[in-house]
Amino acid sequence: MRLKGFTLLELLIVMSVIALLMGILLPHLNRAKEQAFELGTFEAEVDEEGNVRLEIRKTRNALYMIRIDRPRNYHTSIREPYPSGMKLIRRKRHDYILWGPKRDDIGVHWVTVVFEGQETIEQLIRVDVFQKDLW
């Protein structure tokens, strides 16, 4: 008479197959997540005067990537105070400030970007957040 249930060997084989499939699928899921993230971002660049204009969008989770041109061999950081939710990221050899402004953020914000290397350089950026129907 055979008992119902799995043996330890069968259970280990099933777990190893699941682990193998997860190892194959996770990199593809991460790549899909990155591509979806890029679809939800809008690029904005800093002009010569250090000004950026960002529009409050009606789409959910509208993120802006403000491109920062940094000198070679320098490390970039943002000096506080800066608006909440703003962070510095590095993507494809460029530095970006990533931010999704909300309705409460409408107005002018000043952000100080610090470049540290042989010497310390600071760049002041003016970020104007607006909504089309208000202007």
Contacts in CASP RR format, 6 or more apart in sequence:
PFRMAT RR
TARGET T0000
AUTHOR 0000-0000-0000
METHOD contacts of the structure
MODEL  1
MRLKGFTLLELLIVMSVIALLMGILLPHLNRAKEQAFELGTFEAEVDEEG
NVRLEIRKTRNALYMIRIDRPRNYHTSIREPYPSGMKLIRRKRHDYILWG
PKRDDIGVHWVTVVFEGQETIEQLIRVDVFQKDLW
6 14 0 8 1.000
37 63 0 8 1.000
40 59 0 8 1.000
40 61 0 8 1.000
40 62 0 8 1.000
40 63 0 8 1.000
41 63 0 8 1.000
41 64 0 8 1.000
41 65 0 8 1.000
41 98 0 8 1.000
42 57 0 8 1.000
42 62 0 8 1.000
42 63 0 8 1.000
42 64 0 8 1.000
42 65 0 8 1.000
43 64 0 8 1.000
43 65 0 8 1.000
43 67 0 8 1.000
44 52 0 8 1.000
44 53 0 8 1.000
44 54 0 8 1.000
44 64 0 8 1.000
44 65 0 8 1.000
44 66 0 8 1.000
44 67 0 8 1.000
45 52 0 8 1.000
45 66 0 8 1.000
45 67 0 8 1.000
46 52 0 8 1.000
46 66 0 8 1.000
46 67 0 8 1.000
46 68 0 8 1.000
46 69 0 8 1.000
46 123 0 8 1.000
46 125 0 8 1.000
49 126 0 8 1.000
50 123 0 8 1.000
50 124 0 8 1.000
50 125 0 8 1.000
50 126 0 8 1.000
51 125 0 8 1.000
51 126 0 8 1.000
51 128 0 8 1.000
52 66 0 8 1.000
52 125 0 8 1.000
52 126 0 8 1.000
52 127 0 8 1.000
52 128 0 8 1.000
53 128 0 8 1.000
53 130 0 8 1.000
54 64 0 8 1.000
54 66 0 8 1.000
54 99 0 8 1.000
54 101 0 8 1.000
54 127 0 8 1.000
54 128 0 8 1.000
54 129 0 8 1.000
54 130 0 8 1.000
55 129 0 8 1.000
55 130 0 8 1.000
55 131 0 8 1.000
55 132 0 8 1.000
56 62 0 8 1.000
56 101 0 8 1.000
56 102 0 8 1.000
56 103 0 8 1.000
56 105 0 8 1.000
56 106 0 8 1.000
56 129 0 8 1.000
56 130 0 8 1.000
56 131 0 8 1.000
61 100 0 8 1.000
62 100 0 8 1.000
63 98 0 8 1.000
63 99 0 8 1.000
63 100 0 8 1.000
64 98 0 8 1.000
64 99 0 8 1.000
64 100 0 8 1.000
64 101 0 8 1.000
65 89 0 8 1.000
65 91 0 8 1.000
65 96 0 8 1.000
65 97 0 8 1.000
65 98 0 8 1.000
66 96 0 8 1.000
66 97 0 8 1.000
66 98 0 8 1.000
66 99 0 8 1.000
66 125 0 8 1.000
66 127 0 8 1.000
67 94 0 8 1.000
67 95 0 8 1.000
67 96 0 8 1.000
68 76 0 8 1.000
68 88 0 8 1.000
68 94 0 8 1.000
68 95 0 8 1.000
68 96 0 8 1.000
68 97 0 8 1.000
68 113 0 8 1.000
68 123 0 8 1.000
69 94 0 8 1.000
70 76 0 8 1.000
70 95 0 8 1.000
70 115 0 8 1.000
71 115 0 8 1.000
71 121 0 8 1.000
73 117 0 8 1.000
73 118 0 8 1.000
74 115 0 8 1.000
74 116 0 8 1.000
74 117 0 8 1.000
74 121 0 8 1.000
75 115 0 8 1.000
75 116 0 8 1.000
75 117 0 8 1.000
76 88 0 8 1.000
76 95 0 8 1.000
76 113 0 8 1.000
76 114 0 8 1.000
76 115 0 8 1.000
76 116 0 8 1.000
77 88 0 8 1.000
77 113 0 8 1.000
77 114 0 8 1.000
77 116 0 8 1.000
78 86 0 8 1.000
78 87 0 8 1.000
78 88 0 8 1.000
78 97 0 8 1.000
78 111 0 8 1.000
78 112 0 8 1.000
78 113 0 8 1.000
78 114 0 8 1.000
79 112 0 8 1.000
79 113 0 8 1.000
79 114 0 8 1.000
79 122 0 8 1.000
82 109 0 8 1.000
82 111 0 8 1.000
82 112 0 8 1.000
83 99 0 8 1.000
83 101 0 8 1.000
83 105 0 8 1.000
83 109 0 8 1.000
83 111 0 8 1.000
83 127 0 8 1.000
85 99 0 8 1.000
85 100 0 8 1.000
86 97 0 8 1.000
86 98 0 8 1.000
86 99 0 8 1.000
86 111 0 8 1.000
87 97 0 8 1.000
87 98 0 8 1.000
87 99 0 8 1.000
88 95 0 8 1.000
88 96 0 8 1.000
88 97 0 8 1.000
88 98 0 8 1.000
89 95 0 8 1.000
89 96 0 8 1.000
89 97 0 8 1.000
89 98 0 8 1.000
90 96 0 8 1.000
97 111 0 8 1.000
97 113 0 8 1.000
97 125 0 8 1.000
99 127 0 8 1.000
101 129 0 8 1.000
103 131 0 8 1.000
105 129 0 8 1.000
106 129 0 8 1.000
106 130 0 8 1.000
106 131 0 8 1.000
106 134 0 8 1.000
107 128 0 8 1.000
107 129 0 8 1.000
107 130 0 8 1.000
108 126 0 8 1.000
108 127 0 8 1.000
108 128 0 8 1.000
108 129 0 8 1.000
109 126 0 8 1.000
109 127 0 8 1.000
109 129 0 8 1.000
110 124 0 8 1.000
110 125 0 8 1.000
110 126 0 8 1.000
110 127 0 8 1.000
111 124 0 8 1.000
111 125 0 8 1.000
111 127 0 8 1.000
112 122 0 8 1.000
112 123 0 8 1.000
112 124 0 8 1.000
112 125 0 8 1.000
113 122 0 8 1.000
113 123 0 8 1.000
113 124 0 8 1.000
113 125 0 8 1.000
114 120 0 8 1.000
114 121 0 8 1.000
114 122 0 8 1.000
115 121 0 8 1.000
115 122 0 8 1.000
115 123 0 8 1.000
END
